[in-house]
Amino acid sequence: MVLTTMVVSVSAQTADESPLGSSNIASENAEENTIIKSVVLNHDDVKQPSVFVNATFDVTVKTTTDADQIYIFNEGDRYIAHCEKGDYVEENGIRTFEFPISLGTPGTRKLYIHAYANGKSLENYRKALTVLPEEPSGKIKSVEFLKDGQVADSFVTNEPFDVRVVTSKEITDIALLSEEGEYNGSIAYSRTDNGDTYTFMYRSAVPTPGNRRFTISGKNANGDSIDYYRHEVYIAIAQDYDLDVQFSKDGQPISSVYTDELFDVTVTSPIELGYVFVNNERMLTIAQHNLTHEVINGQHVYKFQISLGSAGSNRALNVYGGIYDETETISGMRTIGGKVMNIDVVAAPENPDDYQVTFSIDGKEVTSAKVNQTFDATFVTPENIGRVGIKNERGNWITTYDMKTWVENGKRIFTCNLSVGSAGQRTFTIMAEVNGANWVEVMDVPFTITK
């Protein structure tokens, strides 16, 4: 999909102060955000963990329907660029803003992405990246990943490995970055002066399996990235321990939950495993509540509760099991088994008192209509509602026509007309699409259809 946008893009070095102002208090965790759902830096549809000085790259921001503009500021609170009001593609209650920017100063940078509506900043999101010199300068002479002192190209999850980097004397520090441009949590444990070069030794470990691509960034004494090197390794799960995982609520299996709703997780694992944890799609660990543990028939049975703050269909949660190994340098825990579980997360309905619906004929409010007679419906909802609809007693959608919507006094108003083909004492279920997520029931309304 090609997105056409209008954008101002300037170097962070020379940008003017924003007329709107900003704040660098921002969320790094998508689970905490309600409006900004994701921010991706990319070029030619490839995610960028790092970019070159003054090179243009794209920022793709997905939001709920609350936002109508996106503004970007740098770590110095200076305006960089914005996407014009209403210049987005909307699909299934999600708005996608895409526009190009560039950065004029190398180093480890932070972008602050603000979602605006009606000239007001609603929410912001912090995104880190490394800005590199235009081309590798050769100041990083070589990079080797080592296992037990020997060069290797594959490791297992949470297995410590060494990174040996030889550089010119202009580089005084090294940063090991993940695919997303984040620090990998490496530990620098030596820097050797060889006369004309430095040899850096770093120790690191990776909790997430898969083909991994790291960027090694070389910095000068001012902290500016002046050279880079990219290196790929494969991270495997050490052993394929089978985990039995069940999601449930009130003792019954579930396939969907509301946002922020606690639900039960039961993990049965082989006796060798000593702990379990759950990561979201961004590999951030989800907090456990009310954890219990017992051994049944020679297996561990862990029970705990979690909740998810972001709505989404078929969300993939990574359930991992591992062992404690106090001999490890980086961590006492090593992940050795895992399983992906899917669940739908539906935005929780708001207070039903926030919703109103009236039916009318020729401008007069009614509680009944004749079979196949056209009547009007007016819905008053919170402003963040993207769509409304009506279902009958059997859970089938009632067709509506000429749907219109606007915002008035902080409320969103919808109007449409409809007709019903069966007589009787009917119950309409009013449905709302909350925060661009799945449909939820918000109220039931009795209505009479006469012959």
N, C-alpha and C positions, 0 to 999 in steps of 0.2 A: 504494500500500500504506500503510495507516494503522498506525503503531506505537504501542502503548499502553505508557507507561513510568511509573515512580515516580521522582520526582526532588526534590531539595532545590535551590532556586534562590534565591540571595541576591545583593545588591549587593556588588561588590568593595570598596566603601568600608567595609562593616560586617561582613564575613565573619569567622567565627572561624578560628583556626588549625586546620589539618587534624589529626585524631588520628593519621593515617597518616604524615604527613610527605611531602616531595616533593623533587625536584631539578630545577633549571632547565637541566640539560644535556639538550638535546633535538635531535632531527633535524629539519631543514627539508626534507630530500630524501626523497621517497617511495622512491627507489631504495635507500636505506640501511636502510629499515625492513622488519622481517620479520613483525611482528605487526600494527601499525597500518597499514592499507593506504590509507586516505584520511580526511580530515577536511573536511567542508563546512559552512559557516555559511549558513543559508538562512532565508527567511521566505516562507510561501505558495509553497514550491517554487522560489523564485528565489534564486540565489546572492547573498550580501550582501558587497560589498567594504567596506561600512561600516554601522554601526548607530547608532541614536539612544540617548542617555542614558536608562537605565531602561526601554528598550523591550525586550520579550521577543522573542527569536529562537531558532531551533532550531540545535542542534549535531548533525550526523549523522556518526557514526564507524563505519567498517567495519574489522573486525579478522579475524584468523584465529580458529580455535576455541580458541586458547590463553587468550584473555581472557574473564573472566566479569563484570567491572565496568569502568566508566570513571569516572575522577575528573578534575576540571578545577581548575587553580590559575592565579592571575594572575602577572604579572611580579614581584610582591613575595613570591612563594611562599605566598600565602594562598589557602585553600580557597574555591572558588566554588560548585561543585555536583558531584553525581555521579549515575550511573545505577545503580539497585539491582541487586544480584547476580542474574544470570540473566535480567534484563529486557531481552531482545533478540529479534530475529527472525533465525533461522539458515536459510541457503539456499545450497546448493552449497559447503558448507565455509566460508562467510563469515558472520560475525555482524554485524548492523546494530543499533547503539545510536542512538536518537534521543531527545533531550530538550531542553526549553527552558531558557535562562538569560537573565540581563540583567546589564548593567554600569552602575555608577553614576558613573563618572568619565570625562569626555571626554579625548580625546587619542589618540596612537598607542599601541595596547595590544598585548600579547602574551598569548596563552592557552597554557598547557602542559597537553596532554591526556595523561593517564596510563592505560595499559592495566594492569589489575590481575587477579590470579588468586590465590585463597586468601590475600587480604590483603597480597600482595606486588606492588610495582610492577615490571612486566616490561619496559616500554618506554614512552617518551614522545615527543611530537610537538609542535613549536612552530607556532602559527598566529597570524599578525599580522592586525590589523584596526584600523580607525579608528573611534572612538566620537565621534559628532557631537552638537552641540546638538540639541534636540528639533525645531526648525524652522529653515530658513534665516533668518538674522537681518538680511540685507541688508548685512552688513559687506563681503562680496564684491560689488562693484558691477557688474563685467563680466568676461567671459572670452572671449578670441579666440585661435584657432589661426591662425598666419600662415605663408605660404610666400613667400619673397622680399619680405617686408614687406606682402603682401596677404592678406586674410582668405581661408581655404580650409577645405574640409571633407573633403578626401581627400589622402592622401600615399602614398608607396611604402615598402616595407620598408627600414629603416635610413636613410631620408632624413631629415636633420635638419629640424626645424620649430621655430618659436618659439611660445611661449604668453605672451600679454600679459594680465595680471590687474590690475585696478584695485580697490583696497580702501580701507576707512576706515583711519585711523591706529591703530585698536585692533589690527589685524593686522600682525604684524611678520615673518611668514614664510609661505611657501606650500609645500605638498607636492602633487605630482602622483601619483595612485595609480591602479594598474591595476584591472581587474575583480576581481581576487583580493585587493585591499586592500594590495598590495605597492607600494613606491616604484618609479617607472618609470625611475629612473636619470637624472632630469633635472638640468641644470646651471643654477644661478641665476647670471646674469651681470650683472644690474643691478637696483637698486631706486631709483626716483626719487621724491623728496619733492615733491608738488604743492601743498603747503600744507595742504589739508583731506584729501587722499588720498595713497596710495602707488600707483605703477605698478611692478609686478614684471615683469621679462622673464626667461623661462626658455627653455632650449634642450633639446630631447629628440629621441629617435628610437625607432622601434618595430621590432623584428626579425620580428614575427609578423603575417602578413596576416589580414584579416577586418574585420568591423564591431567597432570597439573603443569601449568606454564608460569614460571616465576620470572620477574624482572629484577635484576640486580642493579641498583642505582648507586653510582659513585658520587660522593659529595665532597666539596671543598671545605675549607675552614669556615666559610660564611654560611654553610648549610645548603648551598645551591647544588642541584644535580648537574654535574658537568660531563657525565658519561653514563652509559647503560649497557647491559648485556642481558640477553634472554636465554633461558635454559628450561628444557622440558624434562620431567621425570614422571614415572608411573607410581601411584600409591595404591597398594592392594590391601584388602582386609586379610589379616594374618591367617585366620582360620575361619571356615564357614560354619560357625555355630548356628544352629537353627533356633530361632526365637518364636514362641507362640505369643501373639499380641492380640488383645481384645479391647475394643472401645465399648463402653456401656454407660447407661444412665438408669438409676433406680433398678439395677439388676437386669436390664434388658439391653441387648446389642443395639447399637445405633450406627447410622451412616451419615448423620448431620447433627450439628449443634448450632446454637446462637453464639454470636460474638460475646466474649467475656463470660460465657457460661462454663462453670466447672463440670467436667465429666470424668468418668473413671477409666483408668488404664490398668490392665492386668497383663503382666509379662511373665511368662514361664520360660525359664532358661536352664541349660545344663548346669550341673553343680560347679563346674570349673569357673563360671562367671561370677564376679563379685559385685557388680553394680550395673545399673541400666540408666539411660538418659534418653531424652527426646530432643531432636533438633528440628527447626522449621526449614523451609526451602532455602533460606539464606544461611543455613548452618549455624544459626544462633540457638543456644540451648534454652529450652522452655522450662520455666520454674515448676518444680513439683510441690504438691501440697499433700499433707496427711499420708506420708509414705509408710507403708508397713511391709514386713518381709517375713516369710517363713519357708521352711524346707518341707516339701510334700513329695513322698515317693522318690526321694533322691534328686529332686529338682528344686531350684529356687523359684519362689512365686513372689513377685513384687507387685504391690497394689499402691496406686497413688492417683492423684487428680491433677489435671492441667486445664488451662483455658487458652483460647486463641483470640487475639484482639482484632484480627483483620479478616473480613469476609472474603470468601472465594469458593468457587466450585472445584471439587475434586482436589483439595489441597493435599500435598504430599508431605507427610511427617516421617522423619527418619528415626527409627527406634534402634538404639545401639546398646550392646552389652560389652562388658570388658572385664579385665582382671586388674588387681592391684599388684604392682611390681615396684617395690621400694628401691630396686637397684637402678632404675631409670634416672638419667640425669635431668631430663626436662620435666617429667611428671611421674607421679607414682601410679598413674592409671594408663592402661593400654587397651584401646578398642579392638576387639577381635571378632565381633559379630554384629550383624545389622539386618534390619528389615524395613521396607518402605510401606507405610499404611496411608490410605487415602480417606479423606473425610470432607464433606461439604460444610462450610461455615457460613451461616446465614446471618445477616445483620439483624440484631435484636430489634423487635418493634418498639417504638417509643410509647409513651403514655397514651392510652386510647383517648384520654380527654383532649389530646392535642389534635384529634381528627373530628371533622364534622361532615355529614353528607345530608343533602336535602334533595327531594325529588319534586318536580313542578310540571304543570301543564299550563301553557299560555301565561307564564309568570306567576301562577298561583300554586303555593305549596300543597302537595297531595301525599296521601299514604296509600293510594290505590290507583289502578289504571285498568283499562279493558285489555283483553287478549289482542295482541298485535298492535295496540295503540302506542304511538311514539310519545315518550315523555322525556323530560330533561333531568340530568343529574348534575349537582354542583358539589364538589369536594373542597374542603379547606384542610390543609395539611401543613406540617412543618416545612420549612423552605428547602430542606435537603432531599425531599422526596422527588424522585425522577419520573415515576409513572404511577398511575392508579388503574384499577380495574375492578370488575365485579364477577364473583362466582355464584352459581346457584347451590341448592342443597346437596346436589350430587358431586360437587367439586368441579363442575364444568364451567368454563368461561362464558359469560354473557357478552355477546357482540355489542360493542359501543361504536358510535359514529361521531364524526366531526369533533374530535377531542381537541380542546384548546387549553392553554395554561399560561399563567403569569404570576408574578410576585407582587403582593400588596400588604404593606404593614408587617413585614417579616413573615408572612404566611404565603404558601404557594396555593393558588386557586386553579382547579381544573373544572372544565365544563364539557359535557358531552350529551348525546341523546341515545336512547335505546328503546327496545320493545321486547315483550316477553310473550311466548306463544302458548303457554299452558296456564289455565286458570287454577286458582287455589290460594291458600294462605302460604305465602312464600317467605323465605329467609335469604336475604342477600348477604354474602360475605364480602366485605370491602378489603381489597388487596392493595398493598403499597410496596413499591420498590425502594428500599431504604439504602442511602449512600451508594447507589449504583450496584448493589449486590442482588441476592435472590429476592423473590417475592415473599412477603410475610402477611399474615392475616392481622388486621388491626381492629375490626369491629364487625358485628352482625347486626343487620337492620331488617325488621319485619316489614313486609309489603304485601298488599292484597291484589291479586289479578282476578278480575271478574269477567264473565262471558259477555 
